[in-house]
Amino acid sequence: MSKKNGATSLPGPQEFQFPQPKPDVPWGTFIYNKSEGTYFGRTIKSWSKLMIFYVVFYAVLAAMFAICMQGLFNSLSETEPKWQLSKSLIGTNPGLGYRPQSEKETERGSIIQFDSKKSDEKQFWVDLLNEFLDVYNDRTKLPEKGAKQKICGFNDTSVTNGDKVCEVDLTQFGPCSPQNSFGYNNSQPCIFLKLNKIYGWQPDFYDNVNELPEEMPEELKKYIASKPSEERKQVWVSCKGQFGTDKETVNNIKYFPDRGFPSFYYPYLNQPGYLSPLVAVQFERPKSHEMMNVECRAWAKNIIYNGSIRDRMGSVAFQILID
C-alpha cells in the first residue's frame, strides 16, 4: 500500500514483483534476514498483503466463472436440446445408417466381407450385430427397464402423447434374427438400416399413390399401392446396385419386418426407453467372389437425397463380398 496526498492507493505491479537476492549476499541471508526481519526479501506484512491480493483476485475470478456457468446451465434442458431442427447443427435431414460395421473401418472401409467356409469370419459379423441389437433384445438394459415399451399399431395414440414408446420386436424379422445368425451362416447376409435420430423431426410420408416421385423404383411403388391406406405412413426404404454392373447382380432382396420405418415411431422426443426402428435387408443367393456395391435410400417428402460420395444425404452405400 502507498499513500499519496493522504489517500491510500492499491499496491502497484512493482510492489508485487518478487525480490532478487543482492550480489554477494549469502543465500541463507536472502531466505531469512534477521536484521531486516524479511523472508525471501519481504516482511511478513508485505507477504500478507500479497497473499490477500491474490486470494481476492482469484475469488472474484472464480465467482465470475460460476455465475457464467450457472447462467449457461439455466438456459439448458435435461430432456430436450436448446436448438432444434432447422436451428440446430444437425438440421432436418436425417442420415441413413447401417449395421454391421467393423470398428476397424479404416482397414475394411464399408466392405462386409467373409469366407463362407470359415465359421470365425462369419461369426465376426454375427457378433457385431448381436452387440448392436443387445438393447433391443434385453429390455432390462433400457431406462426404467423398458417399462414404457409396447407393441404399437398405426392408429396408436399413446405414443405421440409421450405415455409409451414403441417396441422393436425382433421376432418379426424372420430369417434376419439372432436365432438364424442373421443369415450369415448360409451366406445370405442381413443388413440392418436405421435413420439417425433428430429431436422433434416428423416425416412427411409418401402415402398417396398419386404423388409418388418418378425416380422411385417401380417395385416399391407397387408395394406401396398394395398396402392399406393407414399402413402407407412409413419412411420407405429401397436398395439397389449402386453402379451399372451392380444393378444386375444385386437382386433377390427381401425386407423385414416391412419396407419402411412406421409413423408410430415418430417424432423422437428423448422418451425413456426409445429405440430407433429398424429395417433388415436380406440379400438372397448373392454371387460368390463378386463384389456387390449396394445403395439403400430412405423415402419421405422431407428427406433430401444426394447420392454423391462426398455429400451423400438420405442414403447409405456399402459393399458385400462373399468368398
C-alpha positions in Angstrom: 0.0 0.0 0.0 1.2 3.5 -0.7 -0.2 6.9 0.4 -0.4 9.9 -1.9 -2.0 13.3 -0.7 -3.3 11.5 2.4 -5.2 8.8 0.3 -4.4 5.1 0.4 -3.9 3.5 -3.0 -3.7 -0.1 -4.1 -0.3 -1.6 -4.5 1.1 -1.3 -8.0 2.6 -4.0 -10.1 6.1 -3.1 -9.0 5.3 -3.9 -5.3 4.3 -7.4 -6.3 7.5 -8.3 -8.1 9.4 -11.0 -6.3 12.7 -9.6 -5.0 16.0 -10.9 -6.3 19.0 -11.6 -4.0 21.6 -8.9 -4.0 25.0 -9.7 -5.3 27.5 -11.0 -2.8 24.6 -11.7 -0.3 24.6 -15.3 1.0 21.6 -17.4 0.1 20.9 -18.1 3.8 20.5 -14.4 4.4 18.2 -14.0 1.4 15.9 -16.7 2.9 15.8 -15.1 6.3 17.4 -11.7 7.0 17.4 -11.3 10.8 18.5 -7.7 10.8 15.7 -6.6 8.4 13.2 -9.1 9.6 12.4 -10.4 6.0 11.7 -13.8 4.5 12.8 -14.0 0.8 13.2 -10.3 0.7 9.8 -9.4 2.2 8.4 -8.8 5.6 5.5 -10.8 7.0 3.3 -7.8 6.5 4.3 -7.5 2.9 3.7 -11.2 2.2 0.3 -10.9 3.9 -0.7 -8.1 1.5 0.5 -10.1 -1.5 -1.5 -13.2 -0.4 -4.6 -11.2 0.3 -4.4 -9.6 -3.1 -4.2 -12.9 -4.9 -6.9 -14.6 -2.8 -9.3 -11.7 -3.6 -8.3 -11.7 -7.3 -8.9 -15.5 -7.8 -12.0 -15.5 -5.6 -13.6 -12.8 -7.9 -12.4 -14.7 -11.0 -14.0 -18.0 -9.7 -17.2 -16.2 -8.8 -17.5 -14.7 -12.3 -16.9 -18.1 -13.8 -19.5 -19.7 -11.5 -22.1 -17.1 -12.5 -21.4 -17.6 -16.2 -21.7 -21.4 -15.9 -24.9 -21.1 -13.8 -26.4 -18.9 -16.4 -25.5 -21.4 -19.1 -27.0 -24.4 -17.2 -30.2 -22.5 -16.5 -30.7 -22.0 -20.3 -30.3 -25.7 -21.0 -32.8 -28.6 -20.6 -32.1 -32.1 -19.5 -34.8 -33.5 -21.7 -34.6 -31.5 -25.0 -31.9 -29.6 -26.9 -31.9 -25.9 -26.9 -31.6 -25.6 -30.7 -33.9 -27.9 -32.6 -34.5 -28.9 -36.3 -33.6 -26.0 -38.7 -32.0 -24.0 -35.9 -29.6 -26.9 -34.9 -26.3 -28.0 -36.5 -27.9 -31.4 -37.2 -30.7 -29.9 -39.3 -33.8 -31.5 -40.5 -32.5 -34.2 -42.9 -31.8 -37.4 -41.1 -29.0 -39.6 -42.3 -29.4 -43.3 -43.1 -27.0 -45.7 -41.3 -26.4 -49.5 -41.5 -25.1 -52.3 -39.4 -22.9 -54.3 -39.0 -19.9 -52.0 -39.1 -16.5 -53.1 -38.1 -14.6 -51.0 -35.5 -11.6 -51.3 -37.9 -13.5 -49.3 -40.5 -10.2 -47.6 -41.6 -8.9 -51.0 -42.7 -12.1 -52.6 -44.0 -13.9 -49.5 -45.2 -17.6 -50.1 -45.8 -17.0 -53.7 -47.0 -18.8 -56.6 -45.4 -16.6 -59.5 -46.4 -16.3 -63.1 -45.2 -15.4 -66.5 -46.4 -18.4 -68.8 -46.4 -16.3 -71.8 -45.5 -14.7 -70.1 -42.4 -17.0 -70.0 -39.4 -14.9 -67.5 -37.5 -15.2 -64.9 -40.3 -19.0 -65.3 -40.4 -19.2 -65.2 -36.6 -17.3 -61.9 -36.6 -20.2 -60.1 -38.3 -22.8 -62.0 -36.3 -21.1 -60.9 -33.1 -21.2 -57.2 -34.3 -24.9 -57.5 -34.9 -25.6 -59.2 -31.6 -23.7 -56.3 -29.9 -25.7 -53.7 -31.8 -29.0 -55.4 -31.0 -28.2 -56.1 -27.4 -30.6 -53.4 -26.0 -33.3 -54.5 -28.5 -33.1 -58.0 -27.1 -32.7 -57.1 -23.4 -35.2 -54.6 -22.0 -33.5 -54.5 -18.6 -30.7 -52.5 -20.1 -33.1 -49.7 -21.0 -34.2 -46.8 -18.7 -36.9 -48.0 -16.3 -36.0 -51.5 -17.7 -38.2 -50.9 -20.7 -41.4 -50.5 -18.7 -42.8 -47.9 -21.2 -42.3 -50.1 -24.3 -45.3 -51.6 -26.0 -46.3 -53.1 -29.3 -47.7 -50.3 -31.4 -50.1 -50.0 -34.4 -50.7 -47.3 -37.0 -53.7 -46.0 -35.1 -52.0 -45.9 -31.7 -52.1 -42.5 -30.0 -50.4 -43.5 -26.7 -47.0 -42.9 -28.2 -47.5 -39.4 -29.6 -48.6 -38.1 -26.3 -45.5 -39.4 -24.6 -47.1 -42.1 -22.4 -45.4 -45.0 -24.2 -42.6 -45.8 -26.7 -42.9 -48.4 -29.4 -41.1 -51.7 -29.1 -38.9 -53.1 -32.0 -39.9 -56.7 -32.0 -37.0 -58.8 -33.4 -39.2 -61.9 -33.6 -40.8 -60.2 -36.6 -37.5 -60.1 -38.6 -37.9 -63.6 -40.0 -34.5 -65.0 -41.2 -32.8 -61.8 -40.0 -33.0 -62.9 -36.4 -30.2 -63.8 -33.9 -31.5 -67.4 -33.9 -30.7 -67.6 -37.6 -27.4 -65.9 -37.2 -28.8 -63.1 -39.4 -28.4 -65.2 -42.5 -24.6 -65.2 -42.4 -24.2 -69.0 -41.8 -26.0 -69.7 -45.1 -24.3 -66.9 -47.0 -27.5 -64.8 -47.2 -26.4 -61.9 -45.0 -28.8 -59.4 -43.5 -28.0 -55.7 -43.2 -29.9 -53.5 -40.7 -30.9 -50.0 -41.7 -31.8 -47.2 -39.3 -32.5 -43.4 -39.5 -30.4 -41.1 -37.4 -32.4 -39.6 -34.5 -33.4 -35.9 -34.8 -35.3 -34.5 -31.9 -38.8 -33.4 -32.9 -38.5 -34.5 -36.5 -41.7 -35.6 -38.1 -41.6 -37.4 -41.5 -43.7 -36.2 -44.4 -44.8 -39.6 -45.8 -45.4 -40.7 -49.4 -48.8 -42.2 -48.5 -50.6 -41.1 -51.6 -50.0 -43.4 -54.6 -50.8 -40.5 -57.0 -47.9 -38.4 -55.5 -45.1 -40.9 -55.7 -41.9 -39.5 -57.3 -40.9 -40.6 -60.7 -37.4 -41.8 -59.6 -38.9 -44.1 -57.0 -38.4 -47.8 -58.1 -41.4 -49.3 -59.7 -41.5 -52.3 -57.5 -41.6 -50.0 -54.4 -44.5 -48.1 -56.0 -46.4 -51.3 -56.5 -45.7 -52.3 -52.9 -47.0 -49.0 -51.5 -50.1 -49.3 -53.6 -50.8 -52.8 -52.3 -50.8 -51.6 -48.7 -53.9 -50.4 -46.8 -54.0 -46.6 -46.6 -53.3 -46.4 -42.9 -50.1 -48.5 -43.4 -48.7 -46.2 -46.0 -47.5 -43.8 -43.4 -43.9 -45.0 -43.4 -40.5 -43.8 -44.3 -39.9 -46.2 -47.2 -36.7 -48.0 -48.0 -35.3 -49.3 -51.2 -31.9 -50.9 -52.0 -30.3 -51.4 -55.4 -27.0 -51.9 -57.1 -25.0 -48.7 -56.9 -23.3 -48.8 -60.3 -24.3 -50.2 -63.7 -22.8 -53.7 -63.3 -24.2 -54.0 -59.8 -27.8 -53.5 -60.9 -27.7 -57.0 -62.5 -26.0 -58.7 -59.6 -27.9 -57.0 -56.7 -31.3 -58.7 -56.8 -33.4 -61.1 -54.7 -33.6 -58.6 -51.9 -36.1 -59.0 -49.0 -37.1 -56.6 -46.3 -38.1 -57.3 -42.7 -40.5 -56.7 -40.9 -41.6 -54.2 -43.6 -40.2 -51.9 -46.2 -40.2 -48.8 -44.1 -40.0 -47.1 -40.7 -43.6 -46.8 -39.4 -45.1 -43.5 -38.4 -45.7 -44.5 -34.8 -42.0 -44.3 -34.0 -42.1 -40.6 -34.7 -41.4 -38.0 -33.5 -38.4 -38.8 -31.3 -38.7 -36.7 -28.1 -36.0 -38.3 -26.0 -38.5 -40.6 -24.4 -37.1 -43.1 -21.8 -36.6 -46.5 -23.4 -36.9 -45.2 -27.0 -35.2 -47.3 -29.7 -34.8 -46.4 -33.3 -36.9 -48.5 -35.7 -35.0 -50.9 -37.9 -35.4 -52.4 -41.4 -33.5 -55.6 -42.1 -32.4 -56.1 -45.7 -31.5 -59.7 -46.7 -29.6 -60.5 -49.9 -30.6 -63.9 -51.0 -28.2 -66.1 -53.0 -25.6 -63.4 -53.8 -22.9 -64.4 -56.2 -19.6 -65.6 -54.6 -16.3 -63.9 -55.3 -18.0 -60.9 -56.8 -18.2 -57.5 -55.1 -21.7 -56.1 -54.8 -21.9 -52.3 -54.4 -25.2 -51.5 -52.7 -27.0 -48.2 -52.2 -30.0 -48.0 -49.9 -32.2 -44.9 -49.8 -34.9 -43.6 -47.4 -38.0 -42.1 -49.0 -40.0 -39.3 -47.4 -41.1 -35.9 -48.8 -38.8 -34.1 -46.3 -35.7 -36.3 -46.8 -33.3 -34.7 -49.2 -31.5 -37.2 -51.4 -27.9 -36.8 -52.7 -26.1 -39.9 -54.0 -22.7 -38.4 -54.4 -19.8 -40.0 -52.4 -18.7 -36.7 -50.9 -22.1 -35.1 -50.0 -24.3 -38.2 -49.6 -27.7 -37.4 -48.0 -30.7 -39.6 -47.4 -28.9 -42.8 -48.4 -26.1 -45.1 -47.5 -23.7 -47.2 -49.5 -21.8 -50.3 -48.6 -20.2 -53.4 -50.3 -20.7 -57.1 -49.8 -18.1 -59.7 -50.8 -18.5 -63.4 -50.1 -15.6 -65.6 -50.8 
